[in-house]
Structure formats: structure tokens, C-alpha cells
């Protein structure tokens, strides 16, 4: 065999090796993406709806923090501050908040929890949101 044939054989072997490596990388990428997608699907399946309120049914919302309460009411399709009807209310922000109530889900359920402070839930006694709907 002369040098030219050896060079051609080496090039062919290198092409095969690189092709096999590329194929292995593609298979690894495919399996990884498939696992990620399955994990996302499983997370979505475990999400459980815990609250669903149609935004058009909300007529009043009240926020309480410690001893202070702020209440907004919907009158004639406009949000107003209940204590001062002339107070300027950012209706867009308030409507975004109400729209967020249409579907509230839980990603997972906590069971057998001894210390609520691990989840930031221990000292929430002074915080409360009340939502009043047309349906009561």
C-alpha cells in the first residue's frame, strides 16, 4: 500500500469515528430532552387547582396586614377605594390582581409538616385577603 491509500483510509476511518461520535451526542441530547419534557409534564399533572374565581364575579377585595385593612369595590365597572371614593386607584394593577384569582394552583401538597416556618407560613396571622363575589 502506498502513502496515498493509507491517507485515504485514515480519512475514511476519521469520518466514521466523527460520525459515530456525532450520533452518540445526538442520542444523549435526545434522551436528556425527553427526560426534561417528561419531568415538566409530571409537574404539570401534579398541579392541583385550589381556587378558581371568575374575574367578572369579583365585586370587592380587601387586604389586611396586622391592624390595617384596605378595601376596594367595583362600581359601574370601575374599581374604587372604599374609604375614599375620590382616591386615585390604579385600576389596571387591581384588575391584574383579580385576574390572577381565576386559577390558583398548588404544585405540591405538604404532608406531616411540624414547623410551618420552614415554608414561611408561621407568622401570617395578621395577613389576610378577602374576596367578595356576586355569588356571595
BAFI-3210 file (N, C-alpha, C; in Angstrom, 3 decimals, decimal comma, padded with zeros to 6 digits):
// residues 136
n [1|2|3|4|5|6|7|8|9|10|11|12|13|14|15|16|17|18|19|20|21|22|23|24|25|26|27|28|29|30|31|32|33|34|35|36|37|38|39|40|41|42|43|44|45|46|47|48|49|50|51|52|53|54|55|56|57|58|59|60|61|62|63|64|65|66|67|68|69|70|71|72|73|74|75|76|77|78|79|80|81|82|83|84|85|86|87|88|89|90|91|92|93|94|95|96|97|98|99|100|101|102|103|104|105|106|107|108|109|110|111|112|113|114|115|116|117|118|119|120|121|122|123|124|125|126|127|128|129|130|131|132|133|134|135|136]
n.u [000,836|000,538|001,418|-000,627|-002,968|-003,050|-003,481|-006,010|-007,485|-007,129|-008,483|-011,057|-011,566|-011,442|-013,654|-015,716|-015,419|-015,899|-018,520|-019,839|-019,391|-020,820|-023,391|-023,736|-023,679|-026,007|-027,944|-027,665|-028,412|-031,083|-032,247|-031,854|-033,397|-035,903|-036,283|-036,353|-038,670|-040,597|-040,429|-041,353|-043,982|-044,960|-044,809|-046,707|-048,969|-049,258|-050,010|-052,542|-055,688|-056,594|-058,107|-060,591|-061,870|-063,993|-063,047|-064,903|-066,854|-065,936|-066,518|-065,604|-062,638|-060,450|-057,632|-055,690|-053,298|-051,697|-053,077|-054,293|-056,539|-057,374|-059,756|-061,213|-063,717|-065,886|-067,568|-069,895|-068,308|-065,787|-062,956|-062,847|-061,557|-062,730|-062,918|-062,487|-063,874|-062,888|-060,230|-057,352|-057,198|-055,198|-056,471|-055,762|-053,665|-055,015|-056,981|-055,359|-054,533|-056,980|-057,583|-055,642|-056,750|-058,357|-057,430|-055,798|-053,184|-051,704|-048,483|-047,474|-048,460|-048,119|-047,327|-047,650|-046,258|-044,296|-043,093|-044,098|-042,717|-040,570|-041,509|-042,225|-044,685|-045,411|-045,815|-048,230|-050,575|-051,560|-052,046|-054,243|-056,469|-059,484|-062,085|-064,861|-067,646|-070,091|-071,645|-071,648]
n.v [-001,172|002,107|005,455|007,232|005,691|004,906|007,356|008,000|005,905|006,508|008,961|008,102|006,431|008,332|009,917|008,091|007,654|010,263|010,563|008,568|009,535|011,951|010,918|009,581|011,796|013,121|011,225|011,211|013,872|013,809|011,921|013,254|015,631|014,455|013,346|015,700|016,915|014,995|015,226|017,854|017,525|015,749|017,409|019,320|017,733|017,172|019,551|021,112|022,582|025,032|027,222|028,990|031,690|033,449|036,435|038,384|038,059|039,058|041,480|042,916|043,449|042,871|043,784|042,872|043,729|043,148|045,366|046,958|047,621|047,562|048,281|047,600|048,334|047,339|049,391|050,222|049,043|050,027|050,258|051,301|052,956|051,994|053,550|056,169|057,523|059,259|058,830|058,170|055,246|052,661|051,088|049,183|047,661|046,588|045,118|043,248|041,807|040,703|039,215|037,271|035,560|033,816|031,270|029,501|027,479|024,619|023,372|021,234|019,123|019,624|017,407|016,132|018,226|019,735|022,133|025,112|027,421|026,777|026,982|029,576|030,187|030,509|032,939|034,377|035,376|037,979|038,683|038,901|038,205|039,058|038,086|039,106|038,008|038,182|036,046|035,584]
n.w [000,000|-000,840|000,213|-000,382|-000,431|002,239|003,490|002,498|003,617|006,349|006,469|005,846|008,040|010,096|009,382|009,836|012,603|013,623|012,738|014,194|016,804|016,640|016,284|018,743|020,493|019,613|020,334|023,131|023,662|022,768|024,561|026,988|026,616|026,310|028,862|030,383|029,363|030,104|032,867|033,234|032,320|034,244|036,498|035,795|035,790|038,484|039,539|041,286|041,216|043,482|043,946|042,229|040,754|038,784|037,177|036,484|038,375|040,767|043,145|045,252|047,080|049,743|051,592|054,314|056,737|059,589|061,721|059,863|057,239|053,822|051,445|048,324|045,947|043,295|041,208|038,827|036,795|037,487|039,595|042,934|045,855|048,902|051,279|050,473|047,893|045,980|045,849|043,910|042,060|040,842|038,484|036,594|037,743|039,941|038,634|037,361|039,585|040,428|038,140|038,387|040,202|038,915|038,437|040,687|041,514|043,125|043,386|044,795|047,520|050,932|053,454|056,772|058,215|060,601|061,366|060,363|059,752|058,174|055,656|055,409|056,538|059,161|060,755|059,856|060,765|060,878|058,287|055,601|052,935|051,595|049,486|047,776|046,042|043,366|043,715|046,354]
ca.u [000,000|001,328|001,051|-001,912|-004,031|-003,083|-004,089|-007,433|-008,058|-007,166|-009,566|-012,325|-011,719|-011,764|-015,037|-016,593|-015,317|-016,619|-019,950|-020,323|-019,411|-021,945|-024,597|-023,821|-024,069|-027,408|-028,758|-027,614|-029,232|-032,482|-032,682|-031,903|-034,574|-037,089|-036,421|-036,761|-040,079|-041,410|-040,431|-042,260|-045,344|-045,329|-045,035|-047,978|-050,040|-049,428|-050,585|-053,950|-056,343|-057,112|-059,048|-060,966|-062,906|-064,059|-062,750|-066,105|-067,702|-065,363|-067,078|-064,932|-061,445|-059,960|-056,299|-055,415|-051,957|-051,726|-054,330|-054,712|-057,293|-057,646|-060,817|-061,558|-065,006|-066,143|-068,837|-070,033|-067,130|-064,584|-062,516|-062,699|-061,119|-063,987|-062,919|-062,440|-064,242|-062,122|-058,828|-057,000|-056,890|-054,606|-057,408|-055,086|-052,959|-056,012|-057,612|-054,375|-054,613|-058,236|-057,433|-054,801|-057,558|-059,163|-056,948|-054,642|-052,868|-050,672|-047,569|-047,408|-049,139|-047,222|-047,944|-046,912|-045,342|-044,269|-042,660|-044,556|-041,771|-039,696|-042,145|-042,619|-046,110|-045,631|-046,315|-049,094|-051,884|-052,018|-052,202|-055,478|-057,098|-060,865|-062,627|-066,316|-068,124|-071,522|-072,301|-071,561]
ca.v [000,000|003,322|006,523|007,851|004,794|004,994|008,645|007,882|005,023|007,278|009,948|007,373|005,996|009,545|010,284|007,137|007,919|011,508|010,313|007,804|010,470|012,867|010,140|009,370|013,090|013,353|010,310|011,733|015,085|013,393|011,294|014,312|016,469|013,644|013,279|017,027|017,095|014,115|015,812|019,002|017,009|015,210|018,546|019,918|016,831|017,212|020,842|020,966|023,873|025,194|028,337|029,462|032,715|034,253|037,842|039,223|037,867|039,733|042,818|043,603|042,754|043,525|043,360|043,199|043,467|043,485|046,018|047,882|046,982|048,384|047,615|048,155|047,847|047,575|050,072|050,617|048,520|050,756|049,966|052,478|052,730|052,048|054,611|057,492|057,272|060,153|058,411|057,574|053,817|052,107|050,011|048,148|046,780|045,870|044,138|042,168|041,004|039,956|038,230|036,203|034,678|032,917|029,902|029,388|026,059|024,196|022,451|020,001|019,148|019,366|016,496|015,888|019,339|020,104|023,516|025,907|028,491|026,300|027,362|030,974|030,220|030,510|034,179|035,041|035,599|039,342|038,908|038,274|038,756|038,617|038,322|039,031|037,826|038,395|034,814|035,504]
ca.w [000,000|-000,874|001,163|-000,763|000,022|003,699|003,820|002,187|004,639|007,592|006,340|005,925|009,430|010,870|009,063|010,533|014,040|013,901|012,516|015,347|017,939|016,436|016,528|020,195|021,085|019,282|021,145|024,507|023,683|022,637|025,815|028,006|026,355|026,578|030,321|030,863|028,991|030,953|034,212|033,186|032,201|035,555|037,382|035,404|036,194|039,934|039,913|041,629|041,361|044,839|043,964|040,905|040,843|037,560|037,463|036,348|039,557|041,931|043,305|046,346|047,564|050,944|052,010|055,716|057,227|061,007|062,120|058,807|056,156|052,648|050,687|047,018|045,453|041,878|040,981|037,421|036,095|037,892|040,950|043,790|047,228|049,655|052,291|049,836|046,501|045,111|045,876|042,612|042,117|039,625|038,156|035,819|038,698|040,721|037,750|037,192|040,804|040,369|037,057|038,897|041,042|038,085|038,614|041,575|041,632|044,052|042,723|045,578|048,808|052,057|054,416|058,018|058,456|062,009|061,527|059,221|059,448|057,103|054,392|055,512|056,837|060,606|061,339|058,879|061,373|060,637|056,848|055,116|051,723|051,486|048,150|047,769|044,666|043,151|044,148|047,818]
c.u [000,878|000,738|-000,314|-003,087|-004,164|-003,769|-005,594|-008,125|-008,177|-008,314|-010,925|-012,600|-012,103|-013,208|-016,016|-016,596|-016,092|-018,127|-020,562|-020,406|-020,583|-023,268|-024,804|-024,252|-025,544|-028,329|-028,803|-028,487|-030,708|-033,008|-032,804|-033,137|-035,869|-037,340|-036,880|-038,239|-041,002|-041,512|-041,388|-043,711|-045,828|-045,600|-046,379|-049,149|-050,294|-050,006|-052,086|-054,557|-056,960|-058,100|-059,318|-062,133|-062,908|-063,921|-063,998|-067,047|-067,176|-065,912|-066,398|-063,741|-060,838|-058,619|-056,082|-053,994|-051,892|-053,069|-054,891|-055,377|-057,569|-058,647|-061,092|-062,857|-065,141|-067,527|-068,859|-068,781|-065,847|-064,246|-062,332|-062,207|-062,335|-064,043|-062,923|-062,665|-063,474|-060,634|-058,482|-056,537|-056,300|-055,428|-056,741|-054,369|-053,952|-056,706|-056,662|-054,409|-055,855|-058,171|-056,600|-055,555|-058,346|-058,705|-055,673|-054,409|-051,767|-049,792|-047,432|-048,079|-048,124|-047,955|-047,035|-045,855|-045,439|-043,961|-043,027|-043,569|-040,766|-040,216|-042,622|-044,080|-046,417|-046,348|-047,152|-050,449|-052,424|-052,238|-053,428|-055,958|-058,499|-061,400|-064,137|-066,777|-069,618|-072,318|-072,273|-070,288]
c.v [001,231|004,373|007,138|007,002|004,830|006,280|008,600|007,014|005,756|008,289|009,266|006,916|007,199|009,991|009,383|007,421|009,197|011,343|009,559|008,700|011,446|012,162|009,916|010,671|013,407|012,465|010,797|012,975|014,735|012,815|012,339|015,190|015,721|013,552|014,611|017,265|016,229|014,673|017,004|018,548|016,462|016,329|019,195|019,050|016,909|018,546|020,675|022,352|023,965|026,349|028,776|030,422|033,495|035,737|038,712|039,095|038,568|041,145|043,615|042,765|043,574|042,913|043,799|042,818|044,031|044,120|046,931|047,114|047,997|047,620|048,367|047,513|048,174|048,183|050,582|050,255|049,312|050,385|051,272|052,034|052,972|053,200|056,012|057,299|058,153|059,802|057,761|056,128|053,392|050,864|048,861|047,148|045,950|044,806|042,974|041,236|040,129|038,891|037,041|035,210|033,657|031,467|029,925|027,905|025,839|023,179|021,141|020,215|018,808|018,504|016,346|016,956|019,732|021,587|024,325|027,009|028,067|026,727|028,811|031,150|030,386|031,769|034,965|035,394|036,999|039,655|038,166|038,982|038,180|039,024|038,112|038,961|038,103|037,174|034,635|034,875]
c.w [000,000|000,070|000,866|-000,291|001,540|004,153|003,577|003,227|005,970|007,569|006,461|007,354|010,307|010,620|009,815|012,031|014,393|013,709|013,691|016,574|017,832|016,724|018,031|020,890|020,817|020,124|022,589|024,631|023,617|023,952|026,923|027,833|026,638|028,081|030,903|030,563|029,842|032,361|034,269|033,115|033,536|036,550|037,078|035,851|037,692|040,397|040,118|041,840|042,752|044,949|042,539|041,054|039,535|037,886|037,388|037,547|040,800|041,999|044,416|046,776|048,688|051,344|053,448|056,062|058,635|061,342|061,032|057,668|055,055|051,797|049,395|046,556|043,979|041,748|039,546|036,611|036,355|039,326|041,716|045,170|048,111|050,652|051,702|048,344|045,510|045,061|044,541|042,770|040,782|039,266|037,412|036,744|039,497|039,878|037,476|038,395|040,781|039,274|037,506|039,765|040,228|038,184|039,451|041,812|042,662|043,336|043,478|046,923|049,895|053,071|055,623|058,271|059,925|062,198|060,282|058,838|058,372|055,733|054,404|055,859|058,320|061,081|060,335|059,459|061,104|059,178|056,344|053,866|051,679|050,123|048,218|046,319|044,591|043,622|045,668|048,226]
res [x|x|x|x|x|x|x|x|x|x|x|x|x|x|x|x|x|x|x|x|x|x|x|x|x|x|x|x|x|x|x|x|x|x|x|x|x|x|x|x|x|x|x|x|x|x|x|x|x|x|x|x|x|x|x|x|x|x|x|x|x|x|x|x|x|x|x|x|x|x|x|x|x|x|x|x|x|x|x|x|x|x|x|x|x|x|x|x|x|x|x|x|x|x|x|x|x|x|x|x|x|x|x|x|x|x|x|x|x|x|x|x|x|x|x|x|x|x|x|x|x|x|x|x|x|x|x|x|x|x|x|x|x|x|x|x]
***
